[in-house]
Amino acid sequence: MSNFQMPVDLYMSAPAQTVGEDADLREAQRRMTELSISSLAVVNGDQQPVGVISRTDLIRVGQRQAGGQGKAALLTLPDMPVTRRMSKELVTVTADTPVAEAARQMVEGRFHRVFVSDAGKLVGVLSTREVMLAIRDKRVRTPISSAMSSPVFTIRHDEPISLATERLGKARVSGLVVLEDEWPVGLFTQREALEARDEPRETPVEAVMSAAMLALDMGTPIFRAAEQASAVRVRRVIAVKGRRMEGILTGLDFARFAM
C-alpha cells in the first residue's frame, strides 16, 4: 500500500484557478503565465466547471494557425473562445481523496493537476508541485535514480525554437533540457514556447530558454530533491553523475513515486 494515503486537502492549493467560458485563448495564456500554471478550469456563469484548457491545447492550435497562414512567427493564437479548444474531460477529486489516488490519476492521464470539487463547485487544486511537498514531508530516502526517467528529451542551445516546439509535441512532453557541449544549461518548456510565440521561428533556443533548473547527483534522496525543487519553484530535477546527465525527474515522475 502506498505511504501517501493522506487526504488531498492537506496539500491542495485554493482557490482553484479558472477562466470564464467567454474568455479567448490569449486571455487563457496570459493567466497561465501570470500564475505559473499549465492549465485552467473553464467555468460557466454559475461557476460550474465545463472543461479545462491547457498549454498543450494552446500550442496545438497555435502551430496549426501559424502553419496555415504561413506566418514567420512561432505560434499564432486566433481570436477564439476557450470553449472551442478546451477538453471537456476535467478530472476532479474530493477533499478526502488520498494523495496516492490523485497522483495515480495524474500519471494515467498525463496531466499535472487534478481539481478538487465539493457539491459541483471547484474548491482547490492538487498539482505535481503539491505532490512534491507530500514527498518532502514523508522524508523518503529512496534515491532519485529509482524514480527518474531516461533517456532525457533534449535540444541544443543553438537549435531553432521551431524545432524545439515541434519536438515537445512529438515526444508528448512538456519540457526539453537545453544542452551546450552535452551539459544542461537550461529548459525549454511549453511556457517558453508560448511566451516566444511572436518570435521568428529561427530564433535560437538559448535566447528564450529558462535558466531556472536543478541538477542533483542521482544518489540524492527523493525527499531532498522534492524539498529543493519546491524551494526554487521548479518542476524538474536533472539527475547527474559527475559531468554526465543520467535522467530526469519530472512532475509526473514525482507523482508516479507517490502512487
N, C-alpha and C positions, 0 to 999 in steps of 0.2 A: 504494500500500500504506500502511496506517495506520502512524503512528510508534509506536503503542502495542503492540508485539509482545513486550514483557517479560512473563514468566510471572506469574500472579496471586499466587503465593506470596511475591513480593517486597513485596506490599502488603496481603495479606489479614489480617484480624483473627482471632485464635484465643484461646480455643476458639469454636466455633460456639455460639450461644445457642439453647437448646432448652427445650421443655416436655414433660412426660410425657403420654402419651395419656389418662391418667385425670384430668388437671387440668381444672378448669372454666374457663369463659370469663372470669370475673372474675380468676382467678389469671393467666391469659394477659395480660389488660390490665394488671394490676399489674406484671408482669415487663417488659412493653414500656415502661411508663412509667419504671420504675427504670433500665432500660438505655438509654433514649432511642433505641429502635429501633422499626421499624414492622411487623415480623413475627418469628415464631419457628418454627423447625423443630419438628415434633411427632415424638417418638421413642417406640418401644415399650420393654419391659423390658430388651431386649438392646441398647438404644441404637441400633437401626436406624431410619432415618427412614421415616415412614409418611405424612407430609404437611406442610403449612405453614398456620399460622393468622396472619392479618394484621389490621391495624386496619380495613381495608376490610370484612373479614368481620364484625368486631365491631360496626361501625356499622350495617351492613345488618341484622343480627339485632336490634340494639338499637332501631332505628327501627321495625321490624316489631312487636316485642314491645310497645313503648310505645304505638304506634298502636292495636294490637289491644285493649289493656286500657284505653284512654282515659286514660292517665296524664298528669299535668301535667308530669312530669319530661321532660327532653330524650330520654334513652335509657334503656332497661331491659334489662340483661343477665340472661338467665334462668339458673337453676341447671342448666347443661347442659355435658357434656364437650366439649372442643375438637374431638374426632373427629366430632361432629355437624355442625360448621360449617367445618371445615378444607378446604382444597383438597388433593387427593391428588397434584397435579402439582407436586411440589417439584423445582425446577431445580437441577442440580448441575453443576459443572465439576471438572476435576482441577487439581492444583497447577501443572502446566506449561501449562495453557491460557493463551493470550495475553490480556492485559487487553482488547485490542480485541474479541476474540470474546466475552468475558464481558459487556462493555459492550453489544455487539450484542444479546445475549440479554435483557438488562435492558430495552433500548429496545423490542424487538419484543414482549416480554411485558408491558410497562408495570409492572414491579416494580423495587424499589430495591436488590435484593441477589440474589446467587447464592451458593449454598452450595458449599463445596469439600469433595470427598469423596476418600477413599482406602480401597480394598478394602471399600466399602459403609459405612464409618463417616465421619461428618462431622468434619472436622479444622479448618475455618475458614469464613470468610465474606468475600466481596468485595462491598462496598456502593458506592453512588454517592459516599459520603464518601471511600472509598479511591481511587476513580477520580479525584477532585479532587486527591489527593496525587500521583498519576501525572502529571496535567496540570501541577501546580505544578513538579514536578521536571524536566519537559521544557522548561519556560520558553518555552512557545509564546506569541508576541506577537500572535496574531490578536485583534482587538478583540471584546469581548463582544457587540457589535451583530451580529456574524456568526453567533453561536450562540444568541442569545436567542429566546424565544417571544413572540409578540404576536398578538392582544391579551392583556392580563392579566385573569385572573378576579379580581373584587374584591367587596367587601362594605362598606357604610358602617358606621362605628363605632357608630351608634345603631340599627342594624337588629337584629332578634332572632336569637339563636343557632339557633333552629329553622330560620329561612330560610337561615342560613349553612351549617348541616349538610345541608340539602336541596340547596343549590347545589353542595356538594362532590360529592354523588352524581350529580347530573345532568350536571355538567361533567366527571366522571370525572377529577378532580384530587385531590391530597392536601392542598392548601392554597389559601387565598384571601388576597390582600393587603387589609388593612383601610385604608380611606380616611377622612380628615377634611378637608373642603374640597379634595377631589381630590388630596390628598397622602398618601403611605403613612405610616401611624403604627404599624403592627403587622401580625401574621399570625394568621390563624385556620386551624389545620390539623386533621387528624384527631386529633392528640394533644389539642388543646384541646377538641375536641368530646367525646372520651371522658372527659377529666378533669372536664368540666362536665355529665356525664350525669345527675346528680341535681338540677341547677339547673332552675328553671322555664323553660319554653320561651320565654317573653317576655323573658328576661334579655338586655340589650344586649350585643353582641359585645365592646365595649370593656371590659366587666367581666371577661372571661375570656381575651382575646387575649394573645398573646405579644408583648412589645416587642423581642425579640431578632431584629433584621433588619439587613440590609446593603444600602445603596444606593450604587451606583458610577456614574460617568459612562460612557456607552455606548462611549466610546473606550478604556476601560481594557483592557489586555492580559488575555486569559483566564487566563494563569497567575497574574497578580496577584489576579484575582477568586477563583480557586481557593485561593490561598495565604491570603487574608484570610478567606474563608468557613470554611476549615479551622481557622484560628486562633481564631475566635469560635464555632465549632461550630454553624454554620447551613448549611442545605442549599439555600437560595435566595438569589440575588443580584438585586436590583431594578436594572434599567438605567434611568438617568435622563439627561435633557439639560436643564440648567438646573433649572427648577422643574417639569418635565414628566416623567412616567413614560412610558417608551417600550417597555419589555418586561421580561421576567424570565428568569433562568437558574435552572431547577430542577435537581435531581439528575439527572433524565433528560436534560436538555439538555447537562449536562456529559458524561454517558455517551455521548450521540449524537456529541459532538465527538471522543470517543476511539475511535469505531468504526473 
